[in-house]
Amino acid sequence: MISYVRGELAAVEADKAIIDVGGVGYGVCMSGQTLSMLPQPGNEVKIYTYLNVKEDAMQLFGFLTREDLEVFRLVIGVSGIGPKGGLNILSCLSPDELRFAVMSGDVKAISAAPGIGKKTAEKLILELKDKMKIEDVLEHAAHGGEMEKAAPGASESGMQAEAVQALVALGYGSAESMRAVKKTSPECETVEDILKEALKYLF
């Protein structure tokens, strides 16, 4: 198994990145969101990978963090969703947005991905709901996985979770609620403070 590849980013194509590792170009399939976060060609990158082996092909699927790779593994562990389907979902929703969509039962957000129907989205939510916690979602979002230095305290993460739940209860979509809460200032001291600031981004 190829756990990751590290090398020079040689090129970015519509659905994949070409990584030059010791003179060998590895084509790594990535979501549109992940491709947009890559540096300019010529820079060194480290991509965590999942190797999919079929009778007629071998494909590498890539992610910027181990956490994102783990979300992908969870998704394709749902029967009926293959690697391409999983990548389609992660092209529409970031891993953090997908985590919250699962926790909040947002079938509409997940079924917006190409090739993912309502029944498949419902099945994904049913099978993954017990494997994800809202607090974990917001804590991961707040410290940006492996790419940031500091993580918030448990109380901050808990307040953010309450704020997202409150926005969803008010009728806002789970993904947009989470994006708005993620934009709020770390200086917010209460759930009410977070809600007031988040609502400014939603109006």
C-alpha positions as CSV (number, residue, x, y, z in Angstrom):
1,M,0.0,0.0,0.0
2,I,1.2,3.5,-0.7
3,S,0.4,5.6,2.4
4,Y,1.6,8.9,1.0
5,V,3.7,10.5,-1.7
6,R,6.1,13.4,-1.3
7,G,7.7,15.2,-4.2
8,E,7.4,18.1,-6.5
9,L,4.0,19.1,-7.8
10,A,4.6,18.8,-11.5
11,A,1.1,19.8,-12.8
12,V,-2.5,20.2,-11.8
13,E,-5.2,18.7,-14.1
14,A,-9.0,18.8,-14.0
15,D,-9.3,15.9,-11.6
16,K,-5.8,15.0,-10.5
17,A,-2.4,16.3,-9.5
18,I,0.9,14.9,-11.0
19,I,3.5,14.5,-8.3
20,D,7.1,13.9,-9.4
21,V,8.7,11.5,-7.0
22,G,12.3,10.7,-7.9
23,G,11.6,11.2,-11.6
24,V,8.4,9.2,-11.6
25,G,5.2,11.1,-12.1
26,Y,2.3,9.8,-10.0
27,G,-1.2,10.8,-11.0
28,V,-3.2,11.3,-7.9
29,C,-7.0,11.8,-8.1
30,M,-8.3,14.6,-5.8
31,S,-11.4,16.5,-5.2
32,G,-11.9,20.0,-6.6
33,Q,-11.6,21.5,-3.2
34,T,-8.3,19.8,-2.5
35,L,-6.8,20.7,-5.9
36,S,-7.6,24.3,-5.3
37,M,-5.6,24.2,-2.0
38,L,-2.4,23.0,-3.6
39,P,0.6,25.3,-4.1
40,Q,1.9,26.4,-7.5
41,P,3.6,23.7,-9.6
42,G,7.3,23.4,-8.7
43,N,6.7,23.3,-4.9
44,E,7.1,20.2,-2.8
45,V,3.9,18.6,-1.5
46,K,3.0,15.6,0.7
47,I,-0.2,13.9,-0.2
48,Y,-1.8,11.1,1.9
49,T,-3.1,8.5,-0.5
50,Y,-5.5,5.6,-0.9
51,L,-4.7,3.0,-3.5
52,N,-7.7,1.5,-5.3
53,V,-6.9,-1.7,-7.2
54,K,-9.3,-3.0,-9.8
55,E,-8.9,-5.7,-12.5
56,D,-8.2,-3.1,-15.2
57,A,-6.7,-0.2,-13.3
58,M,-4.8,1.0,-10.2
59,Q,-5.7,4.5,-9.0
60,L,-4.3,6.7,-6.3
61,F,-6.7,9.1,-4.4
62,G,-5.1,11.9,-2.5
63,F,-5.7,14.2,0.5
64,L,-3.8,16.9,2.3
65,T,-4.3,15.5,5.8
66,R,-4.6,12.1,7.5
67,E,-8.0,13.2,8.9
68,D,-9.3,13.9,5.4
69,L,-8.1,10.5,4.2
70,E,-9.9,8.9,7.2
71,V,-13.2,10.6,6.3
72,F,-12.8,9.3,2.7
73,R,-12.2,5.7,4.1
74,L,-15.3,6.0,6.1
75,V,-17.3,7.2,3.1
76,I,-16.2,4.4,0.8
77,G,-16.8,1.9,3.6
78,V,-20.5,2.5,3.0
79,S,-21.8,-0.1,0.6
80,G,-22.7,1.3,-2.7
81,I,-20.2,4.2,-2.6
82,G,-16.9,3.6,-4.4
83,P,-13.8,5.8,-4.5
84,K,-15.1,8.0,-7.3
85,G,-18.4,8.5,-5.5
86,G,-16.5,9.3,-2.3
87,L,-14.4,11.9,-4.2
88,N,-17.6,13.4,-5.8
89,I,-19.0,13.9,-2.3
90,L,-15.8,15.5,-1.1
91,S,-15.8,17.8,-4.1
92,C,-19.1,19.2,-3.0
93,L,-18.5,19.2,0.7
94,S,-15.3,19.6,2.6
95,P,-14.5,16.8,5.1
96,D,-15.7,19.0,7.9
97,E,-18.9,20.0,6.2
98,L,-19.5,16.3,5.4
99,R,-19.0,15.4,9.0
100,F,-21.6,17.9,10.1
101,A,-24.0,17.0,7.3
102,V,-23.9,13.4,8.6
103,M,-24.4,14.5,12.2
104,S,-27.3,16.8,11.3
105,G,-28.9,14.3,8.9
106,D,-28.6,16.8,6.0
107,V,-29.6,14.4,3.1
108,K,-30.0,17.3,0.7
109,A,-26.4,18.5,1.1
110,I,-24.9,15.0,0.6
111,S,-27.2,14.0,-2.3
112,A,-26.1,17.2,-4.2
113,A,-22.9,15.3,-5.1
114,P,-22.9,13.9,-8.7
115,G,-24.1,10.3,-8.7
116,I,-25.2,10.3,-5.1
117,G,-29.0,9.9,-4.8
118,K,-31.3,10.4,-1.8
119,K,-31.3,6.8,-0.7
120,T,-27.5,6.6,-0.9
121,A,-27.2,9.8,1.2
122,E,-29.6,8.4,3.8
123,K,-27.6,5.2,4.0
124,L,-24.4,7.1,4.4
125,I,-25.9,9.1,7.3
126,L,-27.3,6.0,8.9
127,E,-24.0,4.1,8.8
128,L,-21.7,7.0,9.8
129,K,-23.7,8.9,12.3
130,D,-22.4,6.8,15.3
131,K,-18.8,7.3,14.1
132,M,-18.8,11.1,14.2
133,K,-19.3,13.7,16.9
134,I,-20.2,17.3,16.4
135,E,-17.6,18.4,19.0
136,D,-14.9,16.6,17.0
137,V,-16.1,18.2,13.8
138,L,-15.8,21.7,15.2
139,E,-12.6,21.1,17.0
140,H,-11.0,19.8,13.8
141,A,-12.4,22.7,11.9
142,A,-11.1,25.2,14.4
143,H,-7.5,24.0,14.4
144,G,-7.4,23.1,10.7
145,G,-6.3,19.5,11.0
146,E,-2.5,19.2,10.7
147,M,-2.0,22.5,9.0
148,E,-2.5,24.8,12.1
149,K,-0.5,24.9,15.3
150,A,-3.1,25.3,18.1
151,A,-6.3,23.7,19.0
152,P,-9.1,25.3,21.0
153,G,-10.3,24.2,24.4
154,A,-13.2,21.8,24.9
155,S,-15.5,24.6,26.0
156,E,-14.9,26.6,22.9
157,S,-15.6,23.6,20.7
158,G,-18.7,22.9,22.7
159,M,-20.0,26.4,22.3
160,Q,-19.5,26.3,18.6
161,A,-21.4,23.0,18.4
162,E,-24.3,24.5,20.2
163,A,-24.2,27.6,17.9
164,V,-24.3,25.4,14.8
165,Q,-27.2,23.3,16.2
166,A,-29.1,26.5,17.0
167,L,-28.7,27.9,13.5
168,V,-29.9,24.6,12.0
169,A,-32.9,24.8,14.3
170,L,-33.6,28.3,12.9
171,G,-33.8,26.8,9.4
172,Y,-30.3,27.4,8.0
173,G,-28.5,24.5,6.2
174,S,-25.9,22.6,8.1
175,A,-23.1,23.3,5.8
176,E,-23.7,27.1,5.6
177,S,-24.2,27.2,9.4
178,M,-20.9,25.5,10.0
179,R,-19.1,27.8,7.6
180,A,-20.5,30.9,9.4
181,V,-19.6,29.6,12.8
182,K,-16.0,28.8,11.6
183,K,-15.7,32.5,10.6
184,T,-16.5,33.8,14.0
185,S,-13.9,35.4,16.2
186,P,-12.1,33.2,18.9
187,E,-12.8,36.1,21.3
188,C,-16.5,35.2,21.4
189,E,-17.2,34.3,25.1
190,T,-20.7,32.8,24.9
191,V,-22.9,30.9,22.5
192,E,-24.9,34.0,22.0
193,D,-21.8,35.9,21.0
194,I,-21.0,33.3,18.4
195,L,-24.6,33.3,17.1
196,K,-24.7,37.1,16.7
197,E,-21.5,37.1,14.7
198,A,-22.4,34.0,12.7
199,L,-25.7,35.5,11.7
200,K,-23.9,38.5,10.1
201,Y,-22.3,36.1,7.6
202,L,-25.6,34.5,6.9
203,F,-27.6,37.6,6.1
